[in-house]
Every structure is written in structure tokens, then in C-alpha cells.
Amino acid sequence: MSDIYRHPEEYDLEHSGDDEDIGFYLSLVRTLQPKKILELGCGTGRITLPLATEGARRGWEVIGLDSQPEMLQRAQHNRSEVSPEISAHLRFVAGDMHSFCAEPKVDLIIVPCSSLSHLLELEDQIAVFQRCFANLNPGGRFVAELTMPNLAAYSDSFNMPPRTLVEIVKWVDAQSIGLEDVHLARPTLEDVFIELTGKRLRE
Ligand SMILES: C[S@@+](CC[C@H](N)C(=O)[O-])C[C@H]1O[C@@H](n2cnc3c(N)ncnc32)[C@H](O)[C@@H]1O
């Protein structure tokens, strides 16, 4: 995987206040009443921790699995900050969703926040589905969440130049630069070429 998960504190910052999906998973768990829950690609525990907080009162256990050491380290740190009652209902494990083995099996496997979209090949996706099937108790559920691309916006993007020019009107030092000094332009490819090379595209 790329470096995008090497800075978990930035991940948490980017997702601070994102709680719509947490509400969804809490309602799901209240409704399904599983005893053991596994989150694949749990990251820093953004969803795992609230599930365990309620699990401490209602009796379910939560396991978070992730393959990125930095994310897991942050998850362990976040776990160390909750009460012993909550942390007793929560475990983080290092592992790859292609090959994990939950012992004992679980009742609910969730993959929130489009983590599955890291699997680019169909055979990888199928391998994960097979692992989930093998690790669920009879009657267990597998819930995966994926963002559907906005195909209209994607198609529109073909009509736009591949970059945006940021024009800084006055050169001021980075500390004091204000929004009024920055202009976003929607240039043509010709504009971009001239900006980069000082020449016209077809001279
Ligand atoms: C978008 S983040 C989601 C984190 C967390 N579920 C959340 O909702 O905040 C995707 C996570 O999936 C993990 N991941 C990606 N590929 C994985 C794999 N093959 N096995 C386990 N974890 C993986 C990444 O390390 C990252 O923490």
C-alpha cells in the first residue's frame, strides 16, 4: 500500500467529527446483537472504539484488524486511553484481510469506510469474501461499505484540463498569505503549457 496510512494522527484529524457512519454501525450492532464483532481495516479504531464502549455495557466484544503498523499503534494508544471495562471488550490485531483467521469465529464482520477499495483485483476481493465466510459463525453477517463513484462527475472531468493553476498575485511570505492573494483559474491545456514552458503549444 502507499504511504497514505503512515501518519495516523493526520487520518484522525481528517476524520474528526465524522460520526454518521459510527451511528450506523452502532444501530446495526444493537439490532443484530452479535456477541463477537470483527472490523477489517480498523485503522485507528475510529469505529471500533465506540462499538467497544457500548459493548462494555451490552456485553459484545470487538476485534479490530489492520495491516498498517502505524495505524494499529495509534489504535492501541487510543485503547490505552479508555476505561479498563471498555478495553476489556476490545482487541486490536495485526493482519491482512486476505488471509486472517479469527479464532473463535465471529458473528459480525464489518468493513467500513471503503477499506475494501484498497483491493484492486477481483481475485483479492474474492479472497476476502472467502475469508469472511470461513470466519463467521452460522447465521453471521458480513457488512461492507463502499463509496459509489459519481460517474457524472468522473465523465465531466474528461472535459477539464488535468490541473488547476494557482496564481499568487502578490508574492508574500507563506505566513501572511491571505486567500485574497490566491486565484484559482480553470486554464486550457494551452495556458498550462505556456505557464510551464513559456512557449505556445504549437509554435
Ligand atoms: C479508509 S481506512 C479505514 C479505517 C477505519 N475503518 C475507519 O473507518 O476509520 C482503511 C484502512 O484499511 C487498512 N487496510 C488496507 N488494506 C488492508 C488489508 N489488506 N488488510 C488489512 N487492513 C487493510 C488500512 O491500513 C487503513 O487503516
The ligand as an SDF file (V2000), in Angstrom:
LIG
                    3D

 27 29  0  0  0  0  0  0  0  0999 V2000
  -10.0580    4.1890    4.9580 C   0  0  0  0  0  0  0  0  0  0  0  0
   -9.1540    3.4640    6.2810 S   0  0  0  0  0  0  0  0  0  0  0  0
  -10.4980    2.9990    7.3130 C   0  0  0  0  0  0  0  0  0  0  0  0
  -10.1260    2.9300    8.7600 C   0  0  0  0  0  0  0  0  0  0  0  0
  -11.2930    2.6990    9.7070 C   0  0  0  0  0  0  0  0  0  0  0  0
  -12.0800    1.5600    9.2920 N   0  0  0  0  0  0  0  0  0  0  0  0
  -12.1960    3.9190    9.7490 C   0  0  0  0  0  0  0  0  0  0  0  0
  -13.3700    3.8000    9.3790 O   0  0  0  0  0  0  0  0  0  0  0  0
  -11.7330    4.9860   10.1540 O   0  0  0  0  0  0  0  0  0  0  0  0
   -8.6310    1.9340    5.5400 C   0  0  0  0  0  0  0  0  0  0  0  0
   -7.8460    1.0310    6.4810 C   0  0  0  0  0  0  0  0  0  0  0  0
   -7.7280   -0.2550    5.8430 O   0  0  0  0  0  0  0  0  0  0  0  0
   -6.4370   -0.7730    6.1170 C   0  0  0  0  0  0  0  0  0  0  0  0
   -6.1300   -1.7970    5.1100 N   0  0  0  0  0  0  0  0  0  0  0  0
   -5.9530   -1.6140    3.7770 C   0  0  0  0  0  0  0  0  0  0  0  0
   -5.6950   -2.7900    3.1740 N   0  0  0  0  0  0  0  0  0  0  0  0
   -5.7280   -3.7370    4.1520 C   0  0  0  0  0  0  0  0  0  0  0  0
   -5.5490   -5.1490    4.1530 C   0  0  0  0  0  0  0  0  0  0  0  0
   -5.2890   -5.8250    3.0310 N   0  0  0  0  0  0  0  0  0  0  0  0
   -5.6820   -5.8100    5.3280 N   0  0  0  0  0  0  0  0  0  0  0  0
   -5.9450   -5.1300    6.4850 C   0  0  0  0  0  0  0  0  0  0  0  0
   -6.1110   -3.7920    6.5430 N   0  0  0  0  0  0  0  0  0  0  0  0
   -6.0050   -3.1020    5.3930 C   0  0  0  0  0  0  0  0  0  0  0  0
   -5.5340    0.4550    6.0780 C   0  0  0  0  0  0  0  0  0  0  0  0
   -4.3080    0.2360    6.7530 O   0  0  0  0  0  0  0  0  0  0  0  0
   -6.4210    1.5040    6.7470 C   0  0  0  0  0  0  0  0  0  0  0  0
   -6.1930    1.5510    8.1420 O   0  0  0  0  0  0  0  0  0  0  0  0
  1  2  1  0
  2  3  1  0
  2 10  1  0
  3  4  1  0
  4  5  1  0
  5  6  1  0
  5  7  1  0
  7  8  2  0
  7  9  1  0
 10 11  1  0
 11 12  1  0
 11 26  1  0
 12 13  1  0
 13 14  1  0
 13 24  1  0
 14 15  1  0
 14 23  1  0
 15 16  2  0
 16 17  1  0
 17 18  1  0
 17 23  2  0
 18 19  1  0
 18 20  2  0
 20 21  1  0
 21 22  2  0
 22 23  1  0
 24 25  1  0
 24 26  1  0
 26 27  1  0
M  CHG  2   2   1   9  -1
M  END
$$$$
